[in-house]
Amino acid sequence: MINTIKWMSTFLVLAGILLTNLNLYPFNIFIHGFGAVGWTFAGYMSSDKAIMTNFGLQIPIFIIGYINYFMS
């Protein structure tokens, strides 16, 4: 199950990067954000602190993007 979460999250992160390059805001922050949450969960389940740090710290950054989008 963890491998499935990792692959789905990888697809979402890469799709979010593509959407950013295509300037498709706000879809990019939502798609990439879901990928970051998935990777954080996979890191937690496998006790991988490096993955939890990398993707877990992206989540507050995406929250700022969500707030910025909905407040403007």
N, C-alpha and C positions, 0 to 999 in steps of 0.2 A: 504494500500500500504506500509506503514512503516513497518508493521509486516512482510510482504514478503521480504522487503529489509533486515531486521534484520535476518531472518532465512537463507536467501541466503548468507549473509555475515558471519553468524556463521558457516555455512557449509564450506565456503572458508577459514576462519581462521583455523578451525580444520583440513581441508585438507592440508593447508600449514604447520601446525605443524606436521602432519603425514609425509608429504614429507620431512621435515627437519630430522625427526627421521630415515627415510629411506635413508637419504643422497642424495636426488634427487635435487641437485642444478643445475640450477637456478630456476627450476619450483616452488620450495618452496617459494621463495621471490615474484614471480609474483602472485601466487595464494593467499598467505597470504596478499600481498599488496592490491589486489582487495577487499578482505574482510575488510581490515582496511579502505579503502576508502568508502565502503558501510556503515560500522558502523559509520564513521565520518559524512556521509550524513544523516543517520538516527538520529544521535545525534543532528545535526543542525536542522533538520525538527521538532524534538520534544523538542528543546531548552534544551537538557540535557548536561550541561557543563562537567560533569564527563566523559561521553562517548566521547564527542568531545576532551577532554584533553587526555584521554587514547589512543584512536585510531588516533587522529590527530597528536599526537607526534610520532606515529609509522611511519607515512608516510615519514618524512625526513630520518628516519633510513633505510627504504626500498629504498629510492632514492639513498642513499649511496651504498647499495647493487647493484642496477642497474648500477650505474656508475662503481663500482668495476668490475662487470661482463663484461660490454661492453668495458672497457678500458684495460682489460687484455687478 
